[in-house]
């Protein structure tokens, strides 16, 4: 029984893959929704959905702490969605994403 418990505890770090993602948004009255994903241990992504009738220009800033922030600019047409992805040199411990959207 002790060997089984040790085996389960040893495999625990293999299952802990996800990292927390904080998203701060400034949508300026647009009908925008988002889904943030932890794609890999060093890659983060966000899907921006535009449910409104106006095209939007969005600026996405991925911040992983000590590394330089990665900025992505995307245009999301009305009724469509776009993805933004950022790859970092280090393993992500906590991801902070700033999403700012304005009407086009």
Biopython code that builds the backbone (N, CA, C, O; Angstrom):
import numpy as np
from Bio.PDB.StructureBuilder import StructureBuilder

atoms = [
    (1, "UNK", "N", (0.829, -1.190, 0.000)),
    (1, "UNK", "CA", (0.000, 0.000, 0.000)),
    (1, "UNK", "C", (0.877, 1.258, 0.000)),
    (1, "UNK", "O", (0.561, 2.235, -0.680)),
    (2, "UNK", "N", (1.964, 1.235, 0.754)),
    (2, "UNK", "CA", (2.843, 2.397, 0.800)),
    (2, "UNK", "C", (3.467, 2.663, -0.561)),
    (2, "UNK", "O", (3.629, 3.817, -0.958)),
    (3, "UNK", "N", (3.819, 1.597, -1.280)),
    (3, "UNK", "CA", (4.401, 1.767, -2.616)),
    (3, "UNK", "C", (3.395, 2.387, -3.571)),
    (3, "UNK", "O", (3.746, 3.234, -4.393)),
    (4, "UNK", "N", (2.147, 1.964, -3.458)),
    (4, "UNK", "CA", (1.093, 2.527, -4.318)),
    (4, "UNK", "C", (0.898, 4.016, -4.037)),
    (4, "UNK", "O", (0.775, 4.809, -4.970)),
    (5, "UNK", "N", (0.871, 4.400, -2.768)),
    (5, "UNK", "CA", (0.714, 5.817, -2.412)),
    (5, "UNK", "C", (1.903, 6.641, -2.897)),
    (5, "UNK", "O", (1.727, 7.759, -3.381)),
    (6, "UNK", "N", (3.098, 6.099, -2.772)),
    (6, "UNK", "CA", (4.288, 6.810, -3.257)),
    (6, "UNK", "C", (4.241, 6.991, -4.766)),
    (6, "UNK", "O", (4.638, 8.035, -5.283)),
    (7, "UNK", "N", (3.758, 5.979, -5.468)),
    (7, "UNK", "CA", (3.635, 6.064, -6.922)),
    (7, "UNK", "C", (2.628, 7.137, -7.323)),
    (7, "UNK", "O", (2.884, 7.915, -8.241)),
    (8, "UNK", "N", (1.501, 7.183, -6.650)),
    (8, "UNK", "CA", (0.482, 8.200, -6.957)),
    (8, "UNK", "C", (1.025, 9.595, -6.673)),
    (8, "UNK", "O", (0.819, 10.505, -7.476)),
    (9, "UNK", "N", (1.701, 9.781, -5.567)),
    (9, "UNK", "CA", (2.264, 11.090, -5.238)),
    (9, "UNK", "C", (3.383, 11.484, -6.208)),
    (9, "UNK", "O", (3.549, 12.666, -6.509)),
    (10, "UNK", "N", (4.144, 10.515, -6.693)),
    (10, "UNK", "CA", (5.208, 10.813, -7.640)),
    (10, "UNK", "C", (4.653, 11.241, -8.998)),
    (10, "UNK", "O", (5.294, 12.017, -9.707)),
    (11, "UNK", "N", (3.485, 10.750, -9.366)),
    (11, "UNK", "CA", (2.884, 11.098, -10.659)),
    (11, "UNK", "C", (2.071, 12.389, -10.598)),
    (11, "UNK", "O", (1.661, 12.907, -11.637)),
    (12, "UNK", "N", (1.840, 12.901, -9.430)),
    (12, "UNK", "CA", (1.033, 14.108, -9.270)),
    (12, "UNK", "C", (1.569, 15.307, -10.046)),
    (12, "UNK", "O", (0.770, 15.996, -10.680)),
    (13, "UNK", "N", (2.877, 15.601, -10.037)),
    (13, "UNK", "CA", (3.360, 16.742, -10.821)),
    (13, "UNK", "C", (3.152, 16.577, -12.329)),
    (13, "UNK", "O", (3.109, 17.577, -13.047)),
    (14, "UNK", "N", (3.024, 15.378, -12.814)),
    (14, "UNK", "CA", (2.782, 15.163, -14.239)),
    (14, "UNK", "C", (1.382, 15.591, -14.650)),
    (14, "UNK", "O", (1.156, 15.946, -15.807)),
    (15, "UNK", "N", (0.439, 15.561, -13.710)),
    (15, "UNK", "CA", (-0.927, 15.922, -14.041)),
    (15, "UNK", "C", (-1.203, 17.410, -13.830)),
    (15, "UNK", "O", (-2.186, 17.924, -14.363)),
    (16, "UNK", "N", (-0.377, 18.107, -13.076)),
    (16, "UNK", "CA", (-0.572, 19.536, -12.813)),
    (16, "UNK", "C", (0.049, 20.337, -13.947)),
    (16, "UNK", "O", (1.225, 20.696, -13.889)),
    (17, "UNK", "N", (-0.733, 20.615, -14.968)),
    (17, "UNK", "CA", (-0.232, 21.255, -16.180)),
    (17, "UNK", "C", (-0.696, 22.700, -16.301)),
    (17, "UNK", "O", (0.039, 23.534, -16.830)),
    (18, "UNK", "N", (-1.868, 23.008, -15.837)),
    (18, "UNK", "CA", (-2.463, 24.317, -16.046)),
    (18, "UNK", "C", (-1.838, 25.372, -15.135)),
    (18, "UNK", "O", (-1.369, 25.072, -14.037)),
    (19, "UNK", "N", (-1.844, 26.601, -15.615)),
    (19, "UNK", "CA", (-1.400, 27.733, -14.822)),
    (19, "UNK", "C", (-2.529, 28.761, -14.806)),
    (19, "UNK", "O", (-3.342, 28.792, -15.730)),
    (20, "UNK", "N", (-2.594, 29.602, -13.775)),
    (20, "UNK", "CA", (-3.685, 30.579, -13.700)),
    (20, "UNK", "C", (-3.526, 31.681, -14.747)),
    (20, "UNK", "O", (-2.416, 32.113, -15.058)),
    (21, "UNK", "N", (-4.662, 32.121, -15.279)),
    (21, "UNK", "CA", (-4.682, 33.179, -16.283)),
    (21, "UNK", "C", (-5.621, 34.281, -15.788)),
    (21, "UNK", "O", (-6.803, 34.036, -15.547)),
    (22, "UNK", "N", (-5.086, 35.496, -15.640)),
    (22, "UNK", "CA", (-5.883, 36.663, -15.271)),
    (22, "UNK", "C", (-6.063, 37.530, -16.509)),
    (22, "UNK", "O", (-5.087, 37.879, -17.174)),
    (23, "UNK", "N", (-7.316, 37.880, -16.821)),
    (23, "UNK", "CA", (-7.600, 38.724, -17.981)),
    (23, "UNK", "C", (-8.247, 40.012, -17.483)),
    (23, "UNK", "O", (-9.269, 39.992, -16.797)),
    (24, "UNK", "N", (-7.625, 41.130, -17.845)),
    (24, "UNK", "CA", (-8.227, 42.435, -17.575)),
    (24, "UNK", "C", (-8.690, 42.996, -18.906)),
    (24, "UNK", "O", (-7.925, 43.044, -19.869)),
    (25, "UNK", "N", (-9.932, 43.417, -18.957)),
    (25, "UNK", "CA", (-10.508, 43.829, -20.231)),
    (25, "UNK", "C", (-11.014, 45.260, -20.177)),
    (25, "UNK", "O", (-11.479, 45.745, -19.145)),
    (26, "UNK", "N", (-10.908, 45.912, -21.311)),
    (26, "UNK", "CA", (-11.480, 47.233, -21.521)),
    (26, "UNK", "C", (-12.140, 47.161, -22.896)),
    (26, "UNK", "O", (-11.464, 47.251, -23.921)),
    (27, "UNK", "N", (-13.463, 46.997, -22.913)),
    (27, "UNK", "CA", (-14.178, 46.693, -24.153)),
    (27, "UNK", "C", (-14.839, 47.902, -24.802)),
    (27, "UNK", "O", (-15.280, 47.804, -25.947)),
    (28, "UNK", "N", (-14.924, 49.017, -24.125)),
    (28, "UNK", "CA", (-15.467, 50.265, -24.674)),
    (28, "UNK", "C", (-16.846, 50.083, -25.300)),
    (28, "UNK", "O", (-17.115, 50.595, -26.387)),
    (29, "UNK", "N", (-17.713, 49.352, -24.610)),
    (29, "UNK", "CA", (-19.099, 49.207, -25.042)),
    (29, "UNK", "C", (-19.326, 48.198, -26.149)),
    (29, "UNK", "O", (-20.454, 48.078, -26.626)),
    (30, "UNK", "N", (-18.316, 47.472, -26.580)),
    (30, "UNK", "CA", (-18.473, 46.476, -27.637)),
    (30, "UNK", "C", (-18.965, 45.151, -27.058)),
    (30, "UNK", "O", (-18.746, 44.854, -25.884)),
    (31, "UNK", "N", (-19.623, 44.368, -27.889)),
    (31, "UNK", "CA", (-20.104, 43.045, -27.474)),
    (31, "UNK", "C", (-19.016, 42.013, -27.748)),
    (31, "UNK", "O", (-19.102, 41.237, -28.700)),
    (32, "UNK", "N", (-18.011, 42.017, -26.914)),
    (32, "UNK", "CA", (-16.847, 41.149, -27.073)),
    (32, "UNK", "C", (-16.820, 40.139, -25.929)),
    (32, "UNK", "O", (-17.099, 40.475, -24.777)),
    (33, "UNK", "N", (-16.481, 38.906, -26.266)),
    (33, "UNK", "CA", (-16.271, 37.861, -25.273)),
    (33, "UNK", "C", (-14.923, 37.209, -25.579)),
    (33, "UNK", "O", (-14.406, 37.341, -26.689)),
    (34, "UNK", "N", (-14.363, 36.515, -24.611)),
    (34, "UNK", "CA", (-13.044, 35.915, -24.818)),
    (34, "UNK", "C", (-12.960, 34.572, -24.101)),
    (34, "UNK", "O", (-13.708, 34.304, -23.161)),
    (35, "UNK", "N", (-12.043, 33.743, -24.561)),
    (35, "UNK", "CA", (-11.686, 32.485, -23.910)),
    (35, "UNK", "C", (-10.164, 32.416, -23.881)),
    (35, "UNK", "O", (-9.518, 32.453, -24.928)),
    (36, "UNK", "N", (-9.595, 32.317, -22.690)),
    (36, "UNK", "CA", (-8.141, 32.233, -22.549)),
    (36, "UNK", "C", (-7.748, 30.775, -22.331)),
    (36, "UNK", "O", (-8.424, 30.042, -21.609)),
    (37, "UNK", "N", (-6.641, 30.360, -22.965)),
    (37, "UNK", "CA", (-6.198, 28.973, -22.909)),
    (37, "UNK", "C", (-4.731, 28.890, -22.505)),
    (37, "UNK", "O", (-3.936, 29.771, -22.831)),
    (38, "UNK", "N", (-4.385, 27.831, -21.799)),
    (38, "UNK", "CA", (-2.988, 27.508, -21.520)),
    (38, "UNK", "C", (-2.586, 26.411, -22.499)),
    (38, "UNK", "O", (-2.673, 25.225, -22.180)),
    (39, "UNK", "N", (-2.152, 26.806, -23.677)),
    (39, "UNK", "CA", (-1.863, 25.883, -24.767)),
    (39, "UNK", "C", (-0.712, 24.943, -24.423)),
    (39, "UNK", "O", (-0.802, 23.743, -24.685)),
    (40, "UNK", "N", (0.352, 25.456, -23.850)),
    (40, "UNK", "CA", (1.509, 24.659, -23.460)),
    (40, "UNK", "C", (2.141, 25.326, -22.246)),
    (40, "UNK", "O", (1.666, 26.372, -21.802)),
    (41, "UNK", "N", (3.188, 24.750, -21.710)),
    (41, "UNK", "CA", (3.809, 25.327, -20.516)),
    (41, "UNK", "C", (4.470, 26.665, -20.790)),
    (41, "UNK", "O", (4.710, 27.432, -19.858)),
    (42, "UNK", "N", (4.773, 26.968, -22.066)),
    (42, "UNK", "CA", (5.383, 28.251, -22.413)),
    (42, "UNK", "C", (4.612, 29.007, -23.488)),
    (42, "UNK", "O", (5.133, 29.967, -24.056)),
    (43, "UNK", "N", (3.374, 28.590, -23.779)),
    (43, "UNK", "CA", (2.539, 29.240, -24.795)),
    (43, "UNK", "C", (1.169, 29.547, -24.194)),
    (43, "UNK", "O", (0.545, 28.687, -23.572)),
    (44, "UNK", "N", (0.710, 30.786, -24.388)),
    (44, "UNK", "CA", (-0.620, 31.196, -23.959)),
    (44, "UNK", "C", (-1.386, 31.706, -25.175)),
    (44, "UNK", "O", (-0.793, 32.233, -26.116)),
    (45, "UNK", "N", (-2.702, 31.545, -25.147)),
    (45, "UNK", "CA", (-3.514, 32.028, -26.266)),
    (45, "UNK", "C", (-4.857, 32.502, -25.746)),
    (45, "UNK", "O", (-5.306, 32.121, -24.664)),
    (46, "UNK", "N", (-5.483, 33.349, -26.556)),
    (46, "UNK", "CA", (-6.803, 33.870, -26.236)),
    (46, "UNK", "C", (-7.619, 33.925, -27.521)),
    (46, "UNK", "O", (-7.109, 34.309, -28.574)),
    (47, "UNK", "N", (-8.882, 33.541, -27.428)),
    (47, "UNK", "CA", (-9.801, 33.642, -28.553)),
    (47, "UNK", "C", (-10.751, 34.795, -28.251)),
    (47, "UNK", "O", (-11.405, 34.813, -27.209)),
    (48, "UNK", "N", (-10.823, 35.755, -29.167)),
    (48, "UNK", "CA", (-11.669, 36.934, -28.995)),
    (48, "UNK", "C", (-12.864, 36.795, -29.931)),
    (48, "UNK", "O", (-12.697, 36.664, -31.144)),
    (49, "UNK", "N", (-14.078, 36.822, -29.361)),
    (49, "UNK", "CA", (-15.317, 36.678, -30.126)),
    (49, "UNK", "C", (-16.034, 38.021, -30.184)),
    (49, "UNK", "O", (-16.225, 38.670, -29.155)),
    (50, "UNK", "N", (-16.428, 38.437, -31.377)),
    (50, "UNK", "CA", (-17.163, 39.695, -31.556)),
    (50, "UNK", "C", (-18.607, 39.356, -31.884)),
    (50, "UNK", "O", (-18.904, 38.908, -32.992)),
    (51, "UNK", "N", (-19.509, 39.568, -30.926)),
    (51, "UNK", "CA", (-20.921, 39.276, -31.115)),
    (51, "UNK", "C", (-21.715, 40.498, -31.566)),
    (51, "UNK", "O", (-22.921, 40.396, -31.791)),
    (52, "UNK", "N", (-21.069, 41.636, -31.702)),
    (52, "UNK", "CA", (-21.744, 42.865, -32.084)),
    (52, "UNK", "C", (-21.864, 43.022, -33.583)),
    (52, "UNK", "O", (-21.520, 42.121, -34.348)),
    (53, "UNK", "N", (-22.357, 44.178, -33.994)),
    (53, "UNK", "CA", (-22.536, 44.476, -35.418)),
    (53, "UNK", "C", (-21.463, 45.430, -35.934)),
    (53, "UNK", "O", (-21.522, 45.864, -37.084)),
    (54, "UNK", "N", (-20.482, 45.759, -35.092)),
    (54, "UNK", "CA", (-19.400, 46.668, -35.455)),
    (54, "UNK", "C", (-18.070, 45.923, -35.408)),
    (54, "UNK", "O", (-17.815, 45.167, -34.470)),
    (55, "UNK", "N", (-17.220, 46.131, -36.414)),
    (55, "UNK", "CA", (-15.881, 45.553, -36.402)),
    (55, "UNK", "C", (-15.077, 46.156, -35.249)),
    (55, "UNK", "O", (-15.302, 47.301, -34.855)),
    (56, "UNK", "N", (-14.143, 45.378, -34.718)),
    (56, "UNK", "CA", (-13.357, 45.832, -33.569)),
    (56, "UNK", "C", (-11.868, 45.646, -33.839)),
    (56, "UNK", "O", (-11.454, 44.713, -34.527)),
    (57, "UNK", "N", (-11.076, 46.556, -33.281)),
    (57, "UNK", "CA", (-9.623, 46.441, -33.292)),
    (57, "UNK", "C", (-9.212, 46.196, -31.843)),
    (57, "UNK", "O", (-9.513, 46.998, -30.958)),
    (58, "UNK", "N", (-8.518, 45.077, -31.609)),
    (58, "UNK", "CA", (-8.167, 44.695, -30.245)),
    (58, "UNK", "C", (-6.655, 44.615, -30.088)),
    (58, "UNK", "O", (-5.937, 44.164, -30.980)),
    (59, "UNK", "N", (-6.199, 45.064, -28.938)),
    (59, "UNK", "CA", (-4.789, 44.967, -28.563)),
    (59, "UNK", "C", (-4.715, 44.001, -27.385)),
    (59, "UNK", "O", (-5.372, 44.200, -26.363)),
    (60, "UNK", "N", (-3.914, 42.958, -27.538)),
    (60, "UNK", "CA", (-3.759, 41.936, -26.507)),
    (60, "UNK", "C", (-2.313, 41.970, -26.028)),
    (60, "UNK", "O", (-1.387, 41.837, -26.828)),
    (61, "UNK", "N", (-2.118, 42.149, -24.717)),
    (61, "UNK", "CA", (-0.781, 42.170, -24.130)),
    (61, "UNK", "C", (-0.667, 40.981, -23.185)),
    (61, "UNK", "O", (-1.383, 40.895, -22.187)),
    (62, "UNK", "N", (0.247, 40.061, -23.512)),
    (62, "UNK", "CA", (0.532, 38.890, -22.687)),
    (62, "UNK", "C", (1.713, 39.228, -21.785)),
    (62, "UNK", "O", (2.764, 39.649, -22.268)),
    (63, "UNK", "N", (1.543, 39.043, -20.472)),
    (63, "UNK", "CA", (2.599, 39.363, -19.511)),
    (63, "UNK", "C", (2.872, 38.153, -18.635)),
    (63, "UNK", "O", (1.970, 37.633, -17.978)),
    (64, "UNK", "N", (4.129, 37.706, -18.630)),
    (64, "UNK", "CA", (4.540, 36.531, -17.872)),
    (64, "UNK", "C", (5.468, 36.890, -16.721)),
    (64, "UNK", "O", (6.167, 36.014, -16.212)),
    (65, "UNK", "N", (5.498, 38.112, -16.307)),
    (65, "UNK", "CA", (6.350, 38.487, -15.173)),
    (65, "UNK", "C", (7.693, 39.021, -15.608)),
    (65, "UNK", "O", (7.766, 40.137, -16.122)),
    (66, "UNK", "N", (8.780, 38.250, -15.417)),
    (66, "UNK", "CA", (10.112, 38.800, -15.660)),
    (66, "UNK", "C", (10.435, 39.030, -17.135)),
    (66, "UNK", "O", (11.297, 39.851, -17.448)),
    (67, "UNK", "N", (9.770, 38.332, -18.042)),
    (67, "UNK", "CA", (10.059, 38.514, -19.464)),
    (67, "UNK", "C", (9.340, 39.735, -20.008)),
    (67, "UNK", "O", (8.392, 40.234, -19.401)),
    (68, "UNK", "N", (9.796, 40.207, -21.146)),
    (68, "UNK", "CA", (9.154, 41.351, -21.788)),
    (68, "UNK", "C", (7.742, 40.962, -22.246)),
    (68, "UNK", "O", (7.543, 39.862, -22.762)),
    (69, "UNK", "N", (6.763, 41.856, -22.060)),
    (69, "UNK", "CA", (5.400, 41.543, -22.506)),
    (69, "UNK", "C", (5.334, 41.361, -24.022)),
    (69, "UNK", "O", (6.073, 42.005, -24.768)),
    (70, "UNK", "N", (4.452, 40.489, -24.461)),
    (70, "UNK", "CA", (4.224, 40.250, -25.888)),
    (70, "UNK", "C", (2.907, 40.931, -26.259)),
    (70, "UNK", "O", (1.880, 40.692, -25.622)),
    (71, "UNK", "N", (2.938, 41.779, -27.289)),
    (71, "UNK", "CA", (1.752, 42.522, -27.727)),
    (71, "UNK", "C", (1.304, 42.004, -29.077)),
    (71, "UNK", "O", (2.117, 41.826, -29.984)),
    (72, "UNK", "N", (0.002, 41.761, -29.211)),
    (72, "UNK", "CA", (-0.598, 41.324, -30.464)),
    (72, "UNK", "C", (-1.769, 42.249, -30.778)),
    (72, "UNK", "O", (-2.589, 42.535, -29.906)),
    (73, "UNK", "N", (-1.846, 42.718, -32.025)),
    (73, "UNK", "CA", (-2.963, 43.532, -32.492)),
    (73, "UNK", "C", (-3.776, 42.708, -33.477)),
    (73, "UNK", "O", (-3.236, 42.171, -34.444)),
    (74, "UNK", "N", (-5.081, 42.612, -33.226)),
    (74, "UNK", "CA", (-5.947, 41.823, -34.095)),
    (74, "UNK", "C", (-7.188, 42.629, -34.448)),
    (74, "UNK", "O", (-7.657, 43.452, -33.662)),
    (75, "UNK", "N", (-7.707, 42.380, -35.633)),
    (75, "UNK", "CA", (-8.975, 42.964, -36.064)),
    (75, "UNK", "C", (-10.004, 41.849, -36.091)),
    (75, "UNK", "O", (-9.805, 40.819, -36.735)),
    (76, "UNK", "N", (-11.106, 42.064, -35.384)),
    (76, "UNK", "CA", (-12.153, 41.063, -35.294)),
    (76, "UNK", "C", (-13.394, 41.615, -35.984)),
    (76, "UNK", "O", (-13.992, 42.589, -35.526)),
    (77, "UNK", "N", (-13.771, 40.987, -37.080)),
    (77, "UNK", "CA", (-14.953, 41.425, -37.812)),
    (77, "UNK", "C", (-16.211, 41.094, -37.023)),
    (77, "UNK", "O", (-16.205, 40.215, -36.160)),
    (78, "UNK", "N", (-17.296, 41.813, -37.330)),
    (78, "UNK", "CA", (-18.571, 41.600, -36.644)),
    (78, "UNK", "C", (-19.049, 40.169, -36.882)),
    (78, "UNK", "O", (-19.086, 39.695, -38.017)),
    (79, "UNK", "N", (-19.414, 39.489, -35.794)),
    (79, "UNK", "CA", (-19.907, 38.131, -35.885)),
    (79, "UNK", "C", (-18.825, 37.074, -36.073)),
    (79, "UNK", "O", (-19.150, 35.910, -36.306)),
    (80, "UNK", "N", (-17.568, 37.436, -35.982)),
    (80, "UNK", "CA", (-16.453, 36.508, -36.199)),
    (80, "UNK", "C", (-15.608, 36.389, -34.929)),
    (80, "UNK", "O", (-15.899, 37.029, -33.919)),
    (81, "UNK", "N", (-14.568, 35.570, -34.990)),
    (81, "UNK", "CA", (-13.622, 35.441, -33.876)),
    (81, "UNK", "C", (-12.216, 35.336, -34.435)),
    (81, "UNK", "O", (-12.011, 34.936, -35.581)),
    (82, "UNK", "N", (-11.241, 35.706, -33.592)),
    (82, "UNK", "CA", (-9.812, 35.643, -33.936)),
    (82, "UNK", "C", (-9.052, 35.114, -32.733)),
    (82, "UNK", "O", (-9.497, 35.248, -31.594)),
    (83, "UNK", "N", (-7.901, 34.512, -32.999)),
    (83, "UNK", "CA", (-7.029, 34.000, -31.947)),
    (83, "UNK", "C", (-5.740, 34.808, -31.895)),
    (83, "UNK", "O", (-5.242, 35.272, -32.921)),
    (84, "UNK", "N", (-5.213, 34.968, -30.703)),
    (84, "UNK", "CA", (-3.903, 35.587, -30.497)),
    (84, "UNK", "C", (-3.099, 34.655, -29.592)),
    (84, "UNK", "O", (-3.611, 34.140, -28.598)),
    (85, "UNK", "N", (-1.835, 34.450, -29.952)),
    (85, "UNK", "CA", (-0.980, 33.518, -29.232)),
    (85, "UNK", "C", (0.367, 34.169, -28.935)),
    (85, "UNK", "O", (0.853, 34.990, -29.712)),
    (86, "UNK", "N", (0.962, 33.797, -27.809)),
    (86, "UNK", "CA", (2.292, 34.292, -27.450)),
    (86, "UNK", "C", (3.113, 33.148, -26.880)),
    (86, "UNK", "O", (2.632, 32.374, -26.053)),
    (87, "UNK", "N", (4.353, 33.053, -27.331)),
    (87, "UNK", "CA", (5.286, 32.040, -26.834)),
    (87, "UNK", "C", (6.364, 32.744, -26.014)),
    (87, "UNK", "O", (6.879, 33.792, -26.404)),
    (88, "UNK", "N", (6.691, 32.149, -24.877)),
    (88, "UNK", "CA", (7.692, 32.704, -23.980)),
    (88, "UNK", "C", (8.899, 31.776, -23.901)),
    (88, "UNK", "O", (8.822, 30.607, -24.277)),
    (89, "UNK", "N", (10.013, 32.310, -23.410)),
    (89, "UNK", "CA", (11.237, 31.528, -23.275)),
    (89, "UNK", "C", (11.248, 30.661, -22.022)),
    (89, "UNK", "O", (11.961, 29.659, -21.964)),
    (90, "UNK", "N", (10.473, 31.035, -21.036)),
    (90, "UNK", "CA", (10.431, 30.307, -19.770)),
    (90, "UNK", "C", (9.070, 29.663, -19.585)),
    (90, "UNK", "O", (8.105, 29.996, -20.273)),
    (91, "UNK", "N", (9.013, 28.740, -18.645)),
    (91, "UNK", "CA", (7.736, 28.128, -18.285)),
    (91, "UNK", "C", (6.861, 29.178, -17.609)),
    (91, "UNK", "O", (7.323, 29.920, -16.742)),
    (92, "UNK", "N", (5.605, 29.231, -18.010)),
    (92, "UNK", "CA", (4.664, 30.216, -17.462)),
    (92, "UNK", "C", (4.172, 29.728, -16.100)),
    (92, "UNK", "O", (3.707, 28.597, -15.962)),
    (93, "UNK", "N", (4.283, 30.593, -15.107)),
    (93, "UNK", "CA", (3.770, 30.283, -13.778)),
    (93, "UNK", "C", (2.399, 30.937, -13.604)),
    (93, "UNK", "O", (1.470, 30.312, -13.091)),
    (94, "UNK", "N", (2.278, 32.184, -14.027)),
    (94, "UNK", "CA", (1.004, 32.899, -13.991)),
    (94, "UNK", "C", (0.966, 33.847, -15.177)),
    (94, "UNK", "O", (1.916, 34.597, -15.401)),
    (95, "UNK", "N", (-0.116, 33.822, -15.936)),
    (95, "UNK", "CA", (-0.262, 34.655, -17.126)),
    (95, "UNK", "C", (-1.239, 35.794, -16.831)),
    (95, "UNK", "O", (-2.320, 35.587, -16.281)),
    (96, "UNK", "N", (-0.826, 36.994, -17.213)),
    (96, "UNK", "CA", (-1.688, 38.172, -17.114)),
    (96, "UNK", "C", (-1.909, 38.691, -18.533)),
    (96, "UNK", "O", (-0.950, 38.951, -19.260)),
    (97, "UNK", "N", (-3.165, 38.839, -18.921)),
    (97, "UNK", "CA", (-3.522, 39.289, -20.255)),
    (97, "UNK", "C", (-4.346, 40.565, -20.145)),
    (97, "UNK", "O", (-5.346, 40.604, -19.427)),
    (98, "UNK", "N", (-3.928, 41.605, -20.854)),
    (98, "UNK", "CA", (-4.708, 42.844, -20.954)),
    (98, "UNK", "C", (-5.352, 42.876, -22.339)),
    (98, "UNK", "O", (-4.654, 42.831, -23.352)),
    (99, "UNK", "N", (-6.669, 42.954, -22.381)),
    (99, "UNK", "CA", (-7.428, 42.986, -23.630)),
    (99, "UNK", "C", (-8.111, 44.336, -23.737)),
    (99, "UNK", "O", (-8.952, 44.683, -22.908)),
    (100, "UNK", "N", (-7.744, 45.107, -24.773)),
    (100, "UNK", "CA", (-8.339, 46.415, -25.017)),
    (100, "UNK", "C", (-8.906, 46.428, -26.421)),
    (100, "UNK", "O", (-8.174, 46.224, -27.390)),
    (101, "UNK", "N", (-10.221, 46.670, -26.543)),
    (101, "UNK", "CA", (-10.876, 46.681, -27.842)),
    (101, "UNK", "C", (-11.564, 48.029, -28.083)),
    (101, "UNK", "O", (-12.163, 48.614, -27.181)),
    (102, "UNK", "N", (-11.458, 48.497, -29.318)),
    (102, "UNK", "CA", (-12.104, 49.736, -29.733)),
    (102, "UNK", "C", (-12.838, 49.489, -31.056)),
    (102, "UNK", "O", (-12.450, 48.609, -31.824)),
    (103, "UNK", "N", (-13.896, 50.262, -31.322)),
    (103, "UNK", "CA", (-14.588, 50.109, -32.608)),
    (103, "UNK", "C", (-13.685, 50.526, -33.757)),
    (103, "UNK", "O", (-12.873, 51.441, -33.614)),
    (104, "UNK", "N", (-13.823, 49.871, -34.874)),
    (104, "UNK", "CA", (-13.004, 50.206, -36.040)),
    (104, "UNK", "C", (-13.621, 51.361, -36.786)),
    (104, "UNK", "O", (-13.082, 51.798, -37.803)),
]
sb = StructureBuilder()
sb.init_structure("model")
sb.init_model(0)
sb.init_chain("A")
sb.init_seg("    ")
for serial, (resi, resn, name, xyz) in enumerate(atoms, 1):
    if name == "N":
        sb.init_residue(resn, " ", resi, " ")
    sb.init_atom(name, np.array(xyz, "f"), 0.0, 1.0, " ", f" {name:<3s}", serial, name[0])
structure = sb.get_structure()
